[in-house]
Amino acid sequence: MRFLYKTDYDQDIRLVRHSGYAFWYGLLLALLIALPWVVSDYLLDQAIFIGIYAIAGLGLMLVVGYTGLVSLGHAAFLGIGAYTEAILTARGWPFPLSVSAAVLAAASAGVIVGLPALRVRGIYLAIATIALGTIVEEILARWESVTGGNAGLSVSTPRGLFGFIGAAPGFYYLTLAIAISSTLVVLNLLRSPTGRAFVAVRDSETSARSLGIHVARTKTTAFALSAALTGLAGALYAHKIRFLSPDQFTVLQSVELLMLVFVGGVGSVHGAVLGAVFLIALPQMIAIAKDFLPPAIGGAAGLQSAVFGALIVGFVLFEPLGLYGRWVKIRHYLEMFPFYRRGTYRRVRVFQRTERNR
């Protein structure tokens, strides 16, 4: 059992809480660096997709998990980043410049989406973000002279950075470096006054206003930063897929990103990574399980959707804290054994706003 005695504020906001964290995260980093030498090319491709979706999950986590806003249109930011990267790469822009432009384009769209968030909330904000996703999808499909329309758009190999890391291991290391950097940026952002303002707005807008927090600016900033991270993931996604079409960035993609956040664990940076692993690994596991199922079940067209739906319902009912929440409970049990109390994580009833006033 480990006890941490904190004597100053710096200890409370330290990224590495103790030497055990440094050891395990260092071991994980070493395993990730050695991954191209120990796995096949197919598994390495899946690891790249996990890194890309983890970056997008971090972006969505800023809005949903830390600011308390609902977004069902983040696939639009993913598409804006991907198409901006593809168009600028085709015109000969170097990779660093094209990625920066993709991030700025997605962030600008995030500011536009943040404006409705100033007046609406809850289900109405979700409807507004769905409308944005639909508008962006239609623009990508109709603006054929730039995006290629429904015929699609091929992504060329960019100049500059990719001249040295054009192979699959090189792209994996690029994705890994960007994912780690994005995680560190988010962790440091959450320790800053801006990140604490996000959490204050999530918990209570009235209390946040009373503390002098500009709620409108905080929401807009959250959407902009979230869209920027998602646009960065979209730029990497474009180079990995190598072919873009509007049907890759539909509302269904937004729902999958939202599922990534909820299954991984809302309000947790670890949850974004675990959700990305879940989102990429589950279809592969279902494909493997089909070989052992009866033909009537294994050949069913909606098997994957049914499994996804059942797992989401299971998480909502039995583990609302997601995969990371389950890991925290297991770790706490092992640390406290044999003195673990069964009711430590007992769920309490959450009251709706209309019920609080009764």
Secondary structure, DSSP 8 states (H G I E B T S, - for coil): -------SHHHHT-SS-SHHHHHHHHHHHHHHHHHHHHS-HHHHHHHHHHHHHHHHHHHHHHHHTSS----S-HHHHHHHHHHHHHHHHHTT-BHHHHHHHHHHHHHHHHHHHHTGGGT--THHHHHHHHHHHHHHHHHHHH-HHHH-GGG-EE----BSGGGT--SHHHHHHHHHHHHHHHHHHHHHHHHSHHHHHHHHHHH-HHHHHHTT--HHHHHHHHHHHHHHHHHHHHHHHHHHH-EE-GGGSSHHHHHHHHHHHHHH-TT-HHHHHHHHHHHHHHHHHHHHHGGGS-HHHHT-TTHHHHHHHHHHHHHHHH-TTHHHHHHHHHHHHHHHTTS--TTTT-------HHHHT-
